[in-house]
Amino acid sequence: MWTSYRLDIYRKVPKDLTQPTLTGALISVFCVLFIVFLLISEFLMFITPEIQSELFVDDPNTHHDRIPVRLNLTMPHTKCDILGLDIQDNGGRHEVGHTTETSKIPVDGGAGCRFETVFSINQVPGNFHVSTHAAGVASMDQINFQHIVHELEFGHSLGAQRNKIPGSYNAITSVIHDTNDPTSNHEYIIKIVPTIYEDLKGKKLAAYQYTYAYKGQPTYGQMIPAIWFKYDLTPITVKYMESRAPFYTFLTTICAIVGGTFTVAGIIDALTFSASEMLRKKLS
């Protein structure tokens, strides 16, 4: 008589027909430990986002936002009251003596100055420079532009995400220029690469990588030295995106790990048991 029990492909073997062995117990323990290790590793890989990147040519007409800039440097031999920041670009901007979000902290008993400022630049070639133009100082006796750059960063700060992606976001850091000629003019030629970081939630951060070249040269005649940062932007934008494999992929991998490990362990156990039985029969 036909019954639904015939559909069972996982038929059970009575326990009194099975034979436990020490080798089988060792293989079983190792099998379970191995499965646990693979499951934990696979879970950690699943919850860790994968970073993908792409390049594309940005359309300058799609946005007109300014780029935030953070500058932090120390001039150990120039007083704070004569220092200022000037900004100019090819779009017609010419600002002398920028003071918004700018702090000047005297160092070495007032003989030097730590200059910190946050400002924004247009997305066109230009420059910003630390100088004495706003104070109207023309005497070279008061000017010594030896300096240490602690930070120069463009765009939004990536924070912890910076460690996840390659790139140069604060290339001019801890750079010391202490030349023998205190009146040297300092120039940093900067090439800025727009960078977009998009997390799993779709939140985007606009950061900017950059490379630079330095050039120092003495001043002549009536030329007053300064620390120049001359920048230009590349049309190529780099985009980094966080992605995660679908959940069904994780489930498929888990099934493959468990099933594959048990299958291989069963084959090893069967071969070991057969070999031990053959050896026992020969010895007996």
Secondary structure, DSSP 8 states (H G I E B T S, - for coil): ---GGGG-SS----GGG----HHHHHHHHHHHHHHHHHHHHHHHHHHS-EEEEEEEE--GGG----EEEEEEEEETTS-GGG-EEEEEETTS-EEEEE-TTEEEEEEGGGTEEEEEEEEEE-SSSEEEEEESTTTT---GGG----EEEEEEEEES--GGGGGTS-S-SS-S-SEEE--S-TT-EEEEEEEEEEEEEE-TT--EEEEEEEEEEEEEE---TT----EEEEEEE-SEEEEEEEE---HHHHHHHHHHHHHHHHHHHHHHHHHHHHHHHHHHHHH-
